[in-house]
């Protein structure tokens, strides 16, 4: 099972010099989580949803992107790709041949491969992750901050009765975000109001204004932005069965529930691809 058999060939990318707003439009339109950055047709970096949310005031692609990304060749085995994705904690590998970008292999592509392998191993205690949840009326800016602090890609949403109502992901945050322009003011004077030797006119002359452009999340409740039709799985679900559900539903995660349909864990695609790192996987 080779990389070239599962990679995406028509790769959406951006070029340097470029604009952050163009990247945001691409991510909103396509729903993908990141794009390669090219300069003079050479791969120089990767920009992801996390980069835009983590640095909301940055506009330069060179300062937003991760430079010198990990790459792979088209004739490598997908198990090698899985090991690279897991060990580097990344979600995509640019596929490069003779220094040229010819494709992109993502976690979603490996989920496709796992779905075809018909692996019967159960997900419980091996691939599931402990999780936490947020209340349905939590404001989106707070959701974004919690996501940044915790490092998770998606958070389950509960109502006041602890019933699972939906999932909010980075994709949903980007879809609901906008670019906000404002004006900031800085005072570069060395004097203070307590300094009797400071002239008022000098302080005034050292005040400047500057423009700020940032990725902004609206102050609305998370229940208005979350995905409501949640596909959940039990703890004894099989690996390939879960991969197939992820692929069909086009999601990166599945809530794991007990017999009472109560949330007990999360299954993330980035954890599920660890099955390919096992030497005995057929």
N, C-alpha and C positions, 0 to 999 in steps of 0.2 A: 504494500500500500504506500504509494509514493506521494510526495508533496504535490507534484504536478497534476495528479489525478483529482485533487480536492481543492486546490487553490482557486481563488478568484482571479480571472485573467484581466477583465476590464476594470482596472483599478482607478477609483476616484482619487485624485490627488490635488495638491495645491503647489504653487510655485513661489519661490522667493525671488524678488520682493513681492509680498502679498499682503492681504488685509485680514485681520481677525474676523471681521464681519462676514467675509466670504466663507470662511470655515464654518461659522455658526449657521449660515444659510444651508450649506451642504449637509451638515449633521441633522438639521431640522428636516430637510427635504427627503433625505435617504434613510434616516434612522440608524445609520452606522455610528460606531463609537469612536472612530479615529481615522485619520487620513495621513498617508505619507507626504513628506515635503521634499520637493525637488528643486535643485538649483542647476541651471544649465544641463537639464536632463539627468542629473546625477542625484541619487538619494542622499539627503543630508539630515533627515529627521522624521519624527512622527509627532502629530498633534492629536490629542484626544479630548473627549468631553471633560475628563478630570482636569486637564490643563486649563480649559476655559473657565470652569467653575472655581478652580483654585486661585487663578490670577484674573479676577474679573475686570481689573482696570488696565491690564496689559493689552496692547494692540499689535505689537511687532511679532511676526511669526518666529523670528529667530530667537526671541526671548521666551516665547510660549512653548516651543517644541522641545522634545527630547532629542538631542543630537546623537549621532553615531548609533543608530538603533541596531539591535541584534537582528541578523538576517539569516537566511537559509537558502540552500540551492534546490532546484526543482527535482533533482533525482534522489534527495534524501528521503528516508523512511519517515512516515508520519509519527512514529514513536519517538524518533529523534526530535521532531518538532514539538511534541508534547512535553518532553523533558526540558527543552529550552523555555517554553512558555511557563512551565511550573517553576523552574529554578530562578527565572528572572522576574517572576510575578508580572507578566505582561499578557496582553490579549491578542496580539497580532504579530506576525513575522513577515516582513517584506521578503519576497522571493527574488533573488538577484542572480543573474547569469552574465558573466563577462562584464561586470560592473553596471549592468543595466537592470532596472526594475521591470520584471516580467509578470509579476503576480503578487498576491497577498494571501497568506494563510492565517485564518483567525481561529479563535476558540470555537466559534460556531461551525466552521468547516470540520473541525475534529469531532464535534458533536454529531455531525452528519455521518462521519465514518463509524463512530461508536454505535449509532442506531443500526447500521448495516451489519455489525459484527454479532448481534444477537447474544450479548453477554448476559448470562443468567444470574450473576452475582447480585446479592441484595445490597441496597445503598446504606442500610442502617449501620451506624457506628464507624463507618469507613469514609464515606464521602459527604455525609451531612455535617452541617455547621451549627453551633449554638447561635441563637439570634435574639434580637429584641424587636419591639414593635413601637409604633407611635400612634397616638390618638388621632381620630379622623379630623379633628378640628385644629390640628397643629398647623401654623402658618408655613407656607413654602420656604421663605428665607431661613426659618429655623430648621426645616427639614434638610435644606442644603448644607447648613452648618454642621448638623449632626452627622450627615453623610461624610462630610470632609473629615471630621474628627475621628469617626469610627473606621473610616477606610472601606466601608461596604459600598456595593454598587446598587443595592436595592433594600428597601425596608418594608416589612408587612405593616398594614394599617388596620387597627382594631377600633370597634366602637366602645361605648361605655360599658357594655356587657362582655367585653373581651372576645367578641365574635370577629373573625377575620372578614374584612370587607373588601380589601384590595391590596395592591402592591404599588409602591412608588419607586421608580428607578431613575438613574442618571438620564436616561433617554427622555423620560417624562419631564424632568427639570429643564432640559435643553429645549424641549418642545414648547414649554410655557415661558421661557425666558425672552428678554428683549434687550436692546441696547439703549442705555439711558445716558444722555449728555447733561452735564452740569458744569458749574464754575466753582473752582476752589480758590481760596485766598491764603497767601503765605505772608508772614511778617518777618523780614530779614534784618530788622533793626537790632542793634546790640543793646539798646537802652530799655529801661523799664519805667513804670510809673513811680517806682521808689527811688529812682536815680535822679537826684536834683540837678545833675549836670547834663542831662539829656534834653535836647530841644525837641519840642513837639513836632516841628516841621521836619526834622531829620527822621523821626519815626515814621511819619506819614509817607515820606519819599521812599521808604524801603518796603512798602507794602505792594505786592504784585498779585495779579489774578491770572489763573491758568485754567484751561479746559480739562475736563475729566470725562472719559467715555468708559462705561463699564457694562458688563453683563449683569443684568438685574432680574431677580425673581419677584413676581408680583406678590403683594401681601394678601394672598387668598388662602383658604383652607385646603389642606392636602386632599381632602375627599373630592375636590373639584378637579384635581389633576391626575389622580391615581388611576391605574387600570383596575376595573371592577370585576371583570370576568376572569377570576383567578383559577388557574389549573393547579390543583394540589395533588400530592401523592402520599401514600402510606409509607411507613418506615421499611416495610418488607418489599417495596417495589424493586424491580430489577433494573440494572444499569442501562441496558439498551432500550428498555421500555421507557425509562425517564428521558433518555436522549431523544427518542422519537417524539415524545410529547413536547420537549423543548423546541425541536425543529418545527413541528407542525404549528405550534402556538407562537413561534418566533419570539421566544423569551430566553433570558439568560439565567433564570432561576425558577425554582418550584418550591412553594411552601410544603413542608412535611407535616402531616397531621396524624393524630392518634385515632382510635376507634370512635371517639366522641366528636370527631371533626375539629378538635382543638389544635391550634398551632403548637408544635413542639420543636421544630428545627427548620433550617433552610437547606436546600440543595442548590448549589451554584455550579454553573457549567465549568468554571475554572477548577473546581474540585473534582468534578466528574471525569475530566480528561486525565486525571491521575491514573485511571485504569490502564491507559496506554503506556504508562511508564513501567508497568509490570512485565517482566520478561516472558511470563507464561501466557500472556494474552494472545488468543488465537483469532 
